[in-house]
Amino acid sequence: MTLSEFLSITIFGFTIRYILLFLVKTAFIYLLVRISTFAVRFVFERYLNRHWSTVFDKTAVSLLQRILITIIYIMGGEVFVSMIPALDKLGTSLLAGAGIMTLAVGVASKEAVSNIVSGLFIAFAKPFRIGDSIAIDSTIKGKVVQITLRHTVVNNAENRKVIVPNSKMNTATIINSTVGEPATCSFIEIGVAYDTNLDDAMRIMQEEALAHPLLIDRRSSSEKEKGVPQVIVRVIELGESAIMLKAWVWAANSGDAFVLKCDLLKSIKERFDREGIEIPYPCRNVVVKES
């Protein structure tokens, strides 16, 4: 049997020549897709992130990279489908009718398309970026570690990954502690009894705050000249059972501000105990009437 005769043998309606040629084309498409995606990752990770950081930030570069890789996979899949005789017309239709397909996908998967569009808005409007510390609707707090076409990944304080759909991120109220100046003000609110010497209590709160190493001075030169105190303490409320005192203390960033607040609540309470200043709690008198 000659090679030509062997290649002409038919299996399930296909010649061996056709099967071998199909396998070679499939392998070529696979290698081309893998090489293309590798090239995209290499260019973005090794070149753009290092040399174009002033033009594109990490968030936009990461999202653009994912879009290009997705396009490469879609094109590779369409070319593969067009190679199959039974699906040849389908592959041609996919290539020629991209607009109709987009409309069908939009109707069938409204939520998915909404997430993708929201991801694009996030990448280019930049309400937050990869590496930013954010709070989402005051319920989810953490650092942004990844932004994909469909969702945003936030690493919270428990080192757990919180995956939030981009459509929700686009409508949520977001507090970004990284954008702008990182200095953060913490409010220390403590109630004291009505018979307390308020000047003593306010002085103690100031002294404890000034002694903390994480406290920073945010006063301007003119405020220093006018004698504005570094830590301001004021009476903010005459409550039912306590007089509320509030101190404004500043730290270099949100993380230090949290530690500063926790430490001061502890140290001020201990100092009040030593100085005989009462921190009251609500009391209720229950009157039982005899029937």
ABEGO torsion letter per residue (X at the ends): XBAAAAAABBBGGBBAAAAAAAAAAAAAAAAAAAAAAAAAAAAAAAAAAAAAAAABBAAAAAAAAAAAAAAAAAAAAAAAAAABAAAAAAAAAAAAAAAAAAAAAAAABAAAAAAAAAAAAAAAAGABBBGBBBBBGGABBEBBABBBAABBBBBBAAGBBBBBBAAAAAABBBBBAABEBABBBBBBBBBBBAABBAAAAAAAAAAAAAABAABBBABBAAAAAAGBBABBBBBABBBAABBBBBBBBBBABAAAAAAAAAAAAAAAAAAAAAAGBBBBBBBBBBBBBBX
